[in-house]
């Protein structure tokens, strides 16, 4: 999910941008002036910034320059009640990616956000990392981490492999033979009880979500995603 920092000293402007951004699936954060925006960018990571020019404490141009010193690649869309050519040229000179004059269409602004992100080649964290999320279950395949209701769950190596395979093949009936072959390999000499034991341990690790692993009598198991 992409995260947008919305910077404007007018609360109603921030709220309407936030409303449209959330509707389009973006995550948002807010700052009421340039100084707060600089501080937030030092502590947090954002995929794009929507920044007003005329603000107290620190104007948008100055804030943009400060932010770009540490995070040069972060895209910025500048908002302004003024439409002078000088403002546009100055903005582009300091690294602004787009310029929107007030009053503006919130829908068009969010479309511009998508266009800038696409041009910048930025991928959201979920896109750059292989992540599965459903209810209280989060599986980070890239980092090999499982979270249940926000709490990290430690699993044994085979437990990870079994769970990852089942999640990758969610809603598919997986035979015992298929699971054993894919997780333990063709040279496995154990029996079905090994699989059943690991399923039992895995269900315990999933806690309230243990029911997501469904037993298919005479067949095997299915993870319901």
N, C-alpha and C positions, 0 to 999 in steps of 0.2 A: 504494500500500500504506500503510495506517495504521500509525503508529508509537506504541507505548505505552511510557511510562516506569513501571516497577514499583519502588515504594519500600517496603522493609520491612527491618527489621534481622534478620529470620529468613530465612536462606538457603533453607531448605526451602520456605517460603511463596513466595519469589520464583521458585524453580525450578518449582513446580507451576503457578503462574499462567503462567509463560513457556511451559511445555509445552502448555497448553490454548490460549494465545494464538497460538502458532506453528501449531498444528493448524488453527486457524480462519483462517490466512493473514495474521496481523498480524506486524509487525516489532517487536522489543522491545529495550529497554535497561533497565539496572538501577541502583539506588542503594541503599546499605545504611543510610542515615540522611537526615534532613531537610536537613542542610547540603550533603551531596553532591547531593541532588536539586535544590537551589537553584542550585548551581554548574553542574550539567549543563543545566538549563533556560536558563541564561545563554548557554551555548555551542551548544546544539542546539535544534532544533524538534521538538516532539512534538504528536501529535493529541489525546492524552488521557493523564492520569496516574492510576495506581492507588496510593494512598498510605495507609500505616498511620498511626495517630495516635501511639501510644506508641513512641517511638524515642529513642536516645541522640543527643547533640549538639544536635539541633533536632527538636522534636516535629512531627507532621503538620500541626496547625493553624497553627503558626508558619511552617512551610515553605510551606504553601499561601498564607498572607498575603503572604509575600515574593515568591513566584512570580507571584501575581496583580497585584503592583505593576507588573510589566513586561509580563506576558502575561495580561491580564484575561480574555480569551476562551477560554483553554484549559480544557477540562472536567476535573473532578477527581472520582474516586470514592474515598471515604474508607473505610478498613478499621479496625475496632476490636473489641477483645475485650469492650468495654463497650457496653451498649445503652441507657444512660440517655437520657432525653428531652433533657436539657441538652446532651449531646454532639451530638445530631442538630440541635437548634436552632442551636447555636453554629456547627456546620459549614455549615449552609445560610446563615447570616448572613454568613459570609466567602466565600461563592461556591461551596461544594461542590455538585456536581450530583446525587450519589447517595451512599448510606450503606449499607455492608454489615457486618453483625456477624459476628465469628468465633465458632465455626467456620462456614465457608461452603462452598457447592458451587462448585468452580472453573468448572464448566460454566455455572451460573447467573450467575456473575460476568462471564464473557465475553459472555453474552447481554445483560447490563446494559450492558457496554461498547458493544455494537452499538446498543442503544437510545439511550444518551446521545449517541453520535456522530450518530445519525439526527436526534434532537431538536435538536442543536446546528447541524445543517445543514453540518457540516464535510465537505469532500471530501478524499480522499487526494490526494497529489501526482499520482499516475497518473491519477486521475479528473479533477482540475482542469486538468491538462495533457494534451494529446493525445500519448500515448506508445505506441510499439510496442516490445516486447522479445521476443527469441527467441534462445536460446543466447547467443552473444557479441555479437549485434547489438542495438543500442538506437537507436531513431529518435525524437527529440523533435520532432514536427511543429510544436508551438507555438513552440519556440525555434529551429527550423530547424537542428538539430544532429544529427550522426550519430556514434555511438561504436562502435568495434570492439574487443572485449575490454577495455572500459574506457577506451580511448584515443580522443580526439576526432579525427575524420577531416575534413580540409578538402576540399570539393568545389567545382567550378565551378557557377555558377547553374543551367545546364541539367542538369548531372549531378544536382544536388539534386532538381530538378523531376521528372526521369525516375525516379530512385530512389523518391521519395516516392509518385509515381503508381503504380509497380509494387507497392510495399509496401501501399498502400491497397487495391490490387486483387490481393492475394496469392492464389496458387493458382488464378488465372484465366488462361486462354490469351488473350494480348493480341496482336492482329495488328499487323503493322508499320504499317499504315495508321492503326490506332487509336492507337498510341503516338505517331506523328508528329503526328496531328491534335490529340491531347490535350496534348502537351508543347510542340510547336512552333507549333501553330495552323493554321488553314485556309489561311493565306496563305504557308505554307512552300513555297519553290521548290527546295529541295535534293533529294537522292535518298536511297535506303535506306542508302547508305554512311555518311551522317551519323549515322544511328541506330546502325549497327553499330560505328562508331568510339566513340560515347558508351558503348555497352554494354561495349566492351573496356576503356575507361578505368574504368568503374564496377566491373567485375569486379576490376580491379587494386586499387581502393580497398577492396574488401571482403576482400582477402587470402585467408585460409583459408576464407572463406565465399563465395568467388566462384561455387562450384557451385550456390548457391541460385538463381542466374539461369540458367534452363534454356532452351536454344535449341530451338524447335519448327520443324523443317524445313518449309519451304513455308508457314508460318503467321506466326511471330514469336517472342515470348519469354514466359516465365512466371517469376514470382518465387515460390519455394516457401517458404511461411511456416509 
